[in-house]
């Protein structure tokens, strides 16, 4: 047993981990822990007024400087709503339409935020009205108030990526380049596997003579801790879904895992900077009505299942979007679609515009809170003693900014973390 002695003041700074005992790890089966553990990662639905509507095929990137998620384009095939050219932003409380001199109407574009230049970079996409329509290969940038065309649409040009189907793009903050790959290269009826990885340095597109094997519906995210781009899953042309994990270090694509999450495509991923893990949710299994509802985390060497993270109602889906909100240190899931097979063999399809968030897992404490207390982010405990009493061994206690004097005895390993500011505990 170890106690916090009287007349001792401890300052807990953001991202500093305070372990109370030398025995820090408690081994508990994950499936059992998730059923009883109040400290596991869970998705919570949040109110998202003035939604962009029920669309799929949007491009999304999180602007960490202005602290907004930027959404562009998309369409609704169920209601015959064509691809749009609307720009929307989510500021953590509501959606606002911000269209200004935007790119043409399109869906299935790729977008990433360049944190060094403070712009969202958008590439390609198309309207896909005709079977053999050639997608766009133009490049645009959004600075928060206007769109600027940086590289025009020219399918025959050799100084930029060719038109590609279902491009995915992330920003490599270490090498200061946006990284782009596509499912295939398309020129009219001619469809070729991807032959290059392309990178945008803010002025020019640079080609690398390497690309991951062709696949549709893969998800990609950048890991700034290990300084690699991570790609997972997808469906090869004429093949089945896979569960391959690939990384790109700027020179070479490396197959680093073929185990962990079940095979899937049309899933989504985002990197949780606070916890230094890549988070993946959802996707399509073997049939259109078979959707994954699971949440996985990649720590750079192995995948870990977060069972029952969906237990507050997040349903399985595909073609959804994910991003990491750096301001509130939470991972977001937005929209997507799901399908139901009816008794007569027909299908019913649904497009979603709901928004879910997973804040840092653990119990929450806010010394200034005066409402109902349950220990979650929205209704936190207002004393550390209450959180310690409720927490199982190994739990993280997230302390919101503030100070408090209280005598306290801790008899099991717990982890204290300050959330968005300094916390002072003393007596």
N, C-alpha and C positions, 0 to 999 in steps of 0.2 A: 504494500500500500504506500502511496506517495501523496503528500498533501502540499497545497500551496500555502506557504507559511504567511503568517500575519506580517504586516508592515513591509511587504515586498510588492513592488509594482513591476508588472511585465508589460511591455509594449509589443503588440503583435502587429506586424506590418503585412500589407498585402503580399501574398505569395510566399510568406514565410511559414513553414510547417513546424508546428510545435508538438513534439511527441512527448508524452508524459512519462512513459516508462521505456526501458531499454528493450523490452519485448514488444515489438511493434506490429507483428503480423499474426493474425488469428486465422487459421485455416478452417473455413466453413464451406460445405458444398454450396455452390452458387445457386442451384435450384431451390434449396431449402432456405437460404438466406433471403432470396428475393420474396418469398412468401411472407416472411415475418419481419424483414428488415425495413425500418422506416428511412434508412439512409441510402437506399439504392437509387440509381438514376431513374427518373420517371418523367414521362411527357405530360405536360399540363396544357389544356386548351386555354387560350386567352382571347378576349374580345378583340376583334379586328375590324373596327367600323370603316365604312366607305370602301369596301373591298373592290379590287379591280374587276371582280366578277369571276364566273366559272369559265376558266380558260386552261388550256394545256399548251405546251410548246413554248412557254415564256423563257426568256433569258434572264438570269438573276445574278447579281454580284453585290457584296456588302462593301459600302464605302466607309472605311474605318475612320476617316478624317471628319466627315460630316455626320457620321454615326447614323446612317440610313441604309436600308437595303433598296437597291434599284432593280426594278422589273421592267422588261421591255417586250412588247409584241405578244404573240400567242393567238390562239383561235379556239372556237368551240364547234367541233364537228357535229355535235348532237343537235344544235339549234341552227346550224348553217351560218353561224357568225364567222365571217372570213378573218384571215390573219389581220391583226391590228398594227398600228404604228404608235401606240400609246406608251408613254413612259410614266411609271408609277414609283412612288417611294414610300417605304414603311419606316417610321421614325421611332418605333417601339410602342406607340400608342394608337396611331391611326394611319390610314393610307391617304395619299394625296397624289392627284394626277399632275405631272410636271412636263407635259409634251411641249417641245419648242424646237421647230426646225428638224424634226426627227428623221431617221432613216425611213425608207419606204416600208409598207406593210409587209410583215413576215412572221414566221414562226421557226422554231428549232435553230435559232442563232446560238452562238456561244459568247459568253461575256465573263470578264474577270476585272478585278479592281487593281490598278497599278498604284500602289501606295507611295511610290517615290515621286510620281508626277501628279497624283491626286485626281486621276481620271478613271472612269470605267471604259474598258476597251471592248467593243462589240465586233464580232466577225460573222459574216455569212448569214445562213438561213435562207428561207424562200417561202413562196406562197403554196407551192406543191399542188397547184390546181390540175396539172396534167401529169400523166404517168412518167414521162421522160423530161420533165422540166429541169433545167439546169439551175442549181442553187446559186445564190449570190456569192461572190468572193471579195466583197468590199469590206473596209475597216473603218469604223466610226469610234469617236470618243465623246463621252459625256462628262462635263466638268461640274455638274450640279445645277447648271442654268441653261446650257445649250449643247447641242450635238454638233460635232465637227467631222466632216469627211476627211479621213487621213489617207486612204488608198482606195481608188475607185474600183468599180465592178468591171473586170476584164478577164473572162474565162481563159483567154489564150496567153495571158501575161506570165512570164517566167520569174518575175521578181516578187511574187506574192503567192500564197497558197492557191491551188486550183479550187474550183467549186467542190465542196465536200458535203457528203450527207452526214447529218447529226454530229456536227463538230462539238468537241468539248475543249474547254480552255481554262487554265488556272494561271495565277501570277507567281512566279518564282522570285521571292523577295531577296534572296541571297545573290542571285545572278542578275536581278533587275530586268527580267524578261517575262512576257506572257508566253506560255507554252500551249500549243495547239496541235491536236490530232483529230482526224476524222474517221468515220466508219468506213468510208470508201470515197474514191475520187470519181467525179461524174462529169462526162462530156456528152450530152445528149443521151443516146441509148447505150453508150459505152460506159460501163461501170468497172473500175479497177480497184484493187486493194490499195490501202494507203501505202505510199512509198517513202514518205518523209515525215519528220517531226518539224514543225515550224515554230519559230520564236519571233516575237515582236519586241524590239528594243526601244520603242517609242518613236522611231523614225523610219525603220526599215524592217522588212520580214527577212529572216535568215533561215535557210534550210539545212537540216541535218539528214544525212543519208542513213537514217534508221527510223523505224516505226514499230510499234507493237503489232502483233498479228491482227488482221482485220476482224472487227467485231462491231455489232450494233448494240446500242443500249448500255454501254459501259458507263461507269461513273469515275470521276477523277477529282482529286483534291491535292493541295500542296501542303507538305509537312515542313514547316519552317525550323523545327527543332533538329530534324535529321537531314534537312536541306535536300529533299527529294520530292518529286511529283509521284503520287501514288494513283494507280489505275486498278479498278477491280471489276471482274465479271464481264458480262456482255454475251452476245450470241454471234459466233462466226457465221459467215454466209453459208447457208445450207446445213449448218450444224446445230448443236444443242447449247443451251446456256452453260456457262462454265463458272468456276469460282477461282480463277487465276488472279493472283495479286502481282502486279508489275510495278517497278519503280524506274524513274528516269532521273539521272544525275546530271544531265546536261550533255552527256556524251553517249551513254549506253542505256538501253532498256534491259532490265534484269528481271527475270521471273523469280520472285522471292518466296512465293507460297502457292500451293495448290490444295490447301485444306483450310478449315475454319468455317465460314458461312456457307450454307448450301448455294448451289449455282443459281444465278438470277440475272436479269437485265432490267433496265428502266428503273433502277433504284437511285439513291442519292447519297452523297457524303459531304461532310464538312469537318474541318479540323478545329478541335476544341483547344484553344491556346492555353487556357488556364490549367487544364489537366494533361496537356501534351499528348493527346490521343486523337486519332481520326475516328469520327463517329459515322456509322452507316445505318440507314433504315430502309426497310421495305423493298419493293421490287416485284417483278413478275416471276412466278415459278414455271410450271410446265404448261398450264392452260390459262386462258385469259381471265378466268375467275379464280385462279389459284394465286393469291397474293401473299407475299411475306409480310409478317407483322413484327418481325424481330429487330432488335437493335444490337449492333456489334461495334466493338472498338478495336482499333489497330494501334499497337504501341511501338511499331517499327520492327517487331520481330515475330509477333503472334497476334491472332484474333481472339478476343474475349467476348462471349455472349453476355449481354445484360438482360437476363430473363425477366419477363413481366414488367419491363419498362413501359409498356403500353397499357398498364392496368387501369388507368383512369380514362380510357376510352379511345385512344388513338387507334384507328383501324388500319389494316393493311392497305397499301395503295401502290400505284406505279406512276411514273412521269411527274412526281412531285418535285419540289425544289427544297434545298437546304442551304443554310448559311450559318456562320458563327457571328453573333452580335458581340463585338469586342467591348462595347460600352457596358453592357449588363452581364457580360461573360456567360452567355447562354447559346445553345444550339437551337436553331429554328427549323421546323418543317412547315411547308406551306403547300396547300392545294394537292393536285394530283387527280387520279381517276381510279375507279374500281368498277367491277362488273359482277353481275349475278346471273347464274344460269337458272332459268325458270323450269317448272315441272314439265312443260311441253317441249323442252329442248331449246327454246329461244333464249335470248340474252337481254337483260336490262343493263344499261350503262349509265354511270353517274360521274359527273365532274365536280370536284370539291374546291371550295375557296376558304377552308378553315385554316387556322394558324395555331401551331403547338410549339411549346418551348420546353427545353430541358436545361434548367439552371444547374450549377454545380451540385452534385448529389450530396446529401447529408441533412442534418437538422440545422435549423436556422435560429439565430438569437438576435433580437433588436432591443437594446436596453430601453429605448424610448417608445416601444410599442405598448398600447393600452387596450387592445381588443381581445377577441377570442384567441386562445393560444393552442396551436396544434403542432408547432415545430416546423411547418413548411415555410416557403419564402413569403407567402402572402399573410400568414397568421403565425408569426414566429414566437418563440418563448421570449420573455423579457428579463429572464435571469439565466446566468450560465448554469446554476445549480439544477434548474429544471431540465435543461438540455442534457446535462451529464447524467441525471437520473433516468431519462428516457432512452438514452443512446446505448445500443449494443456495442460490445467491444469492437474496436477497429473503425468505428464510425467517424466521419468528419463533422465537426461543428463549425458552421459558417457564421461568423460574427459580423453583423453590420456595424458601420462606423459609430463609435461612441465610447463611453467610459462607465465603469461601475466598480464599486467597492463591495466585495462580499467574501466571506470565509467559505472555503470550498475544499472538499476532499475528493480525490479521484482515485478509484481503486481498479481501474482497467485501462488498457491502452486506448487513447482517443487522440484525434488529430484536430488541432485548432487552426482555422484559417480566417484571416480578416478579409472582408468583402468590400472592395472599392474604397479603402481608406484605413486609417490607423484605429486600433482598438486598444484601450487601456483597461487592465484589470488589476485591482489592488485591494488593500484593506487598511 
